[in-house]
C-alpha cells in the first residue's frame, strides 16, 4: 500500500517540474522513468485518476486519440501546434468577454467552456509565412 500512495505524488512532481503543459499517460510514464520510478502503466492510470478525482489534475480534451492531463489551476484555453504537437496555455480574458456577451444576447448561462485553437507555432511555420 505504501508504494501506491507515493505514485500520485510522484506523478504530480513530474507534472510540476517537467517543462510541458499537458501530459499523456505515456509521457507521464516516461517522466517517472527519468526519475528512476518504474510503475506499470495501470498504476500510472490509477494515480492520475486519483489526482483527477481529488481536483489536483484535470483532463484536457486536445484530440480524440489520447487523454491529456494538466495540473489544475487558473482557468485558461489552449493553443495546439499541428506541426510539433506543443501545447501552450493562454489566459482566457477574451473568452470571458465572449461568454458574457452570449449570456447577455442569448440569455444562456454558461457553466463551463473549453476553447482549443489549432495552428502552427513559431518554430513550425515556414520562413516567410505570415504569423
Steps between C-alpha positions, in 0.01 A plus 500: 500500500784743573627500142154561353454807719834641382437473124237778480743740669776390262267561204416843640871578538568397138219723377615796710862482394487344157518801271177424314144614546291188429596137539377172353520189718796378289683830552441475875636144493813633324533786749480258792761280332735798478467529878585132540140406583364219287137425586295302249263696272191394699651650816560830317142488370362448851727769647381756244141393570549567871656839429214587265236390754663715768513806272879518477504403131248563226438324170542716190338399172763583238434223251299182462797263518635541855404649831709796615534625854622820661534628854185680607523874552380821341263440211663548162467398138743303286700550181604175330762491226403266216869471409680398819203441733616759753222618732500849644268652758336831417318720755130510419423872545361537146286188534354626828384812313346282228325278758352810664374616159339158441323531836382853426392443138365144522395472862714187529684453829834332418619270779830397341689532175802365316663673207769332297687692231699294250765619259878522467739633763784737415749213472283301258398780266706520185729800449313783331159365602265753660481479882 
